């Protein structure tokens, strides 16, 4: 049942005889330990970490705009069953990472995006901090892959483009300019490592731009 259909049905129901408490959905809990990551520009990020089994790759998981680490709930169960490790991060302004360096609550909707200052572009520091945490856990950079969705995919590609040891990148709903973060030059610099791009035809922007990025990837 879609949310719209559910709301339409509820609208025609008689009001309850007395006020009733609305149950709060239980948080989605997936395997791993909760950790705090401190970026160079002093954001504290919440993350969930599960080490890989011997010989298996570890994936850095980067959600999209407005997302959070729990977006990977079903996906990480598949990874863990197969022995893969992961680090799922709440990027700054998202999920549980909403306390700015000055101690004030800040959500991603308040981020400034311009040519002069772009807090989404500053999330590059979030990616660097996450990779640094993995290497500090004795995870070789060559065994790290990055999986990201929309702006998370852009950030992951840009990091991998200048860090040639990253073994692979998966981009879900890729784009050429999410939140003013461009990807064409990063795709050129990424060169011949494995990359997978996945998009839905219903996502008009990604459906239009993914084939262009694919052409750059093939070159």
C-alpha positions in Angstrom: 0.0 0.0 0.0 1.4 3.4 -1.0 1.6 6.3 1.5 -0.9 8.3 -0.6 -3.5 5.5 -0.6 -3.0 4.9 3.1 -3.7 8.6 3.8 -6.7 8.6 1.6 -8.2 5.6 3.5 -7.5 7.2 6.8 -9.2 10.4 5.8 -12.5 8.6 5.4 -12.3 6.7 8.8 -14.4 8.1 11.7 -12.4 9.9 14.4 -11.4 7.8 17.4 -13.6 8.1 20.5 -10.6 9.3 22.5 -7.0 10.3 21.8 -4.7 7.4 21.2 -0.9 7.3 21.2 0.7 6.6 17.9 3.4 3.9 18.1 6.9 5.0 17.1 8.6 2.7 14.6 11.5 0.8 16.0 14.9 2.0 14.7 16.4 -0.2 12.0 19.3 -2.0 13.6 21.9 -3.9 11.6 25.1 -5.7 12.5 28.2 -3.8 13.6 29.5 -1.4 16.2 28.5 2.2 16.5 31.5 4.6 16.2 32.2 8.3 16.2 34.4 9.8 13.5 35.9 13.2 13.9 36.6 15.2 10.7 39.4 17.6 10.2 36.9 20.5 10.2 35.5 19.2 13.5 32.2 17.6 12.6 31.4 14.4 14.6 29.9 11.7 12.4 28.0 8.7 13.6 28.8 5.4 11.7 28.3 1.7 11.9 31.2 -0.6 11.3 31.4 -4.3 10.6 34.9 -5.9 9.9 35.2 -8.1 6.8 36.1 -11.7 7.1 39.6 -12.7 5.9 40.1 -12.2 2.2 36.9 -10.2 1.7 36.5 -6.6 0.6 35.3 -3.8 2.9 32.8 -1.2 1.5 32.4 2.4 2.5 28.6 3.2 2.2 27.7 6.8 1.4 23.9 7.6 1.4 22.3 10.3 -0.8 21.0 13.7 -0.1 18.6 13.6 2.8 19.5 10.0 3.6 21.2 8.3 6.5 23.2 5.1 7.3 20.0 3.1 7.9 19.1 3.5 4.3 21.5 0.5 3.8 19.6 -1.7 6.2 18.7 -4.5 3.7 21.9 -4.1 1.7 24.2 -4.6 4.6 22.6 -7.8 5.6 23.5 -9.2 2.2 27.0 -8.0 2.6 27.5 -9.4 6.1 26.0 -12.8 5.1 28.7 -13.0 2.4 31.5 -12.0 4.7 32.0 -8.5 3.4 32.8 -5.7 5.8 31.3 -2.2 5.7 31.4 1.3 7.2 28.0 3.0 6.9 28.3 6.7 7.7 25.8 9.5 8.5 27.3 12.3 6.5 27.3 15.8 8.1 23.9 17.3 8.5 22.2 13.8 8.1 21.0 11.1 10.4 22.7 11.4 13.8 25.5 13.7 12.4 23.6 16.9 12.9 25.7 18.8 15.4 27.9 21.3 13.8 31.4 22.1 15.0 30.1 25.0 17.1 27.7 22.7 18.9 24.5 23.9 17.1 22.1 21.5 15.4 22.3 21.8 11.6 20.4 19.8 9.1 21.4 19.3 5.4 18.5 21.5 4.2 20.3 24.5 5.7 23.5 23.9 3.9 24.7 26.6 1.6 25.5 25.6 -2.0 27.4 28.1 -4.1 30.6 28.5 -6.0 32.1 30.4 -3.0 31.1 27.9 -0.3 29.5 24.5 -0.5 29.0 22.4 2.6 28.1 19.3 0.4 31.5 19.6 -1.2 33.0 19.8 2.3 31.7 16.3 2.8 34.9 15.2 1.0 36.4 15.5 4.5 33.8 13.0 5.7 34.9 10.5 3.1 38.6 11.0 4.0 37.9 10.5 7.7 36.0 7.3 7.0 38.8 5.8 4.9 41.3 6.9 7.5 39.3 5.0 10.1 39.3 1.8 8.0 43.0 1.9 7.3 43.6 2.4 11.0 41.8 -0.9 11.6 44.4 -2.5 9.4 42.2 -2.6 6.3 44.4 -2.3 3.3 43.2 0.5 1.0 43.4 -1.9 -1.9 40.6 -3.9 -0.3 38.3 -1.0 0.1 35.4 -0.3 -2.3 33.0 2.7 -2.2 29.3 2.4 -2.8 27.3 5.7 -2.9 23.9 7.0 -3.9 23.4 10.3 -5.8 25.6 12.9 -4.0 27.2 10.1 -2.0 28.2 8.4 -5.3 29.7 11.7 -6.5 31.7 12.1 -3.4 32.9 8.5 -3.6 34.0 8.8 -7.2 35.8 12.1 -6.5 37.7 10.4 -3.7 38.6 7.3 -5.7 39.7 9.5 -8.6 42.7 10.8 -6.6 43.3 7.7 -4.5 44.2 5.0 -7.0 44.4 2.2 -4.4 40.6 2.2 -4.0 39.6 -1.0 -5.6 36.2 -0.2 -7.1 33.2 2.2 -7.0 29.5 1.6 -7.3 27.3 4.6 -8.1 23.6 4.4 -7.5 21.6 7.1 -9.3 24.8 8.8 -10.7 24.7 12.4 -11.8 27.0 14.9 -13.4 26.2 17.7 -10.9 24.5 16.8 -7.7 24.6 19.7 -5.2 27.1 21.4 -7.5 29.6 18.5 -7.1 30.7 17.7 -10.7 31.8 14.2 -11.7 33.0 14.3 -15.3 36.6 15.1 -14.6 36.6 12.6 -11.7 35.4 9.9 -14.1 38.2 10.8 -16.5 40.8 10.5 -13.7 39.4 7.3 -12.3 40.7 5.4 -15.4 40.6 1.6 -15.7 39.4 0.3 -12.3 36.1 -1.5 -12.0 33.0 0.8 -11.7 29.3 0.0 -11.7 26.6 2.6 -12.4 23.0 1.8 -11.6 20.0 4.0 -12.4 16.2 3.8 -12.8 14.4 5.1 -15.8 12.0 6.8 -13.4 14.9 9.0 -12.2 14.9 11.4 -15.2 18.1 13.2 -14.3 20.1 10.1 -13.6 18.7 8.3 -16.7 19.8 11.2 -18.9 23.2 11.7 -17.3 24.4 8.1 -16.6 24.9 7.2 -20.3 27.1 10.3 -20.6 29.2 9.3 -17.6 29.3 5.8 -19.0 30.9 7.1 -22.2 33.6 8.9 -20.2 34.2 5.7 -18.2 34.7 3.6 -21.3 37.3 6.0 -22.6 
